[in-house]
């Protein structure tokens, strides 16, 4: 478990959105928040805390 966490690489958002379909375990779980961030569709922390 710790090997997976320690053995990491860093990617740009565009690389994740365009090229990571086979590498990601849960593609939509990762891609949707990144797309939202790029499109300024992020909820404020106050709204998130209410959920």
C-alpha positions as a printed NumPy array, in Angstrom:
array([[  0.   ,   0.   ,   0.   ],
       [  2.687,   2.517,   0.914],
       [  4.7  ,   1.644,  -2.189],
       [  1.809,   2.81 ,  -4.322],
       [  1.627,   6.109,  -2.438],
       [  5.376,   6.72 ,  -2.459],
       [  5.883,   5.708,  -6.081],
       [  4.124,   8.635,  -7.759],
       [  4.401,  10.925, -10.743],
       [  3.09 ,  14.449, -11.231],
       [  0.916,  15.344, -14.223],
       [ -0.524,  18.541, -15.636],
       [ -4.322,  18.832, -15.625],
       [ -4.476,  18.742, -19.43 ],
       [ -2.473,  15.497, -19.503],
       [ -4.931,  13.893, -17.101],
       [ -7.967,  15.058, -19.049],
       [ -6.635,  13.989, -22.443],
       [ -4.261,  11.069, -21.963],
       [ -4.954,   9.15 , -18.758],
       [ -7.988,   7.027, -19.701],
       [ -6.17 ,   3.706, -19.244],
       [ -4.075,   4.654, -16.205],
       [ -6.765,   5.937, -13.845],
       [ -8.823,   3.57 , -11.707],
       [-11.955,   5.685, -11.549],
       [-11.745,   7.99 , -14.52 ],
       [-14.841,  10.143, -13.94 ],
       [-14.051,  10.538, -10.248],
       [-10.75 ,  12.181, -11.224],
       [-11.567,  13.903, -14.51 ],
       [-14.792,  15.672, -13.511],
       [-13.306,  17.692, -10.605],
       [-10.365,  18.726, -12.805],
       [-12.708,  19.827, -15.586],
       [-14.786,  21.74 , -13.027],
       [-11.678,  23.458, -11.695],
       [-10.579,  24.495, -15.18 ],
       [-14.081,  25.848, -15.924],
       [-14.393,  27.705, -12.582],
       [-17.291,  25.482, -11.49 ],
       [-16.089,  24.833,  -7.975],
       [-18.462,  25.106,  -5.012],
       [-17.409,  27.241,  -2.086],
       [-16.261,  25.479,   1.078],
       [-19.361,  26.755,   2.906],
       [-21.643,  24.872,   0.524],
       [-19.507,  21.744,   0.75 ],
       [-19.561,  21.828,   4.551],
       [-23.369,  21.943,   4.496],
       [-23.507,  18.751,   2.449]])
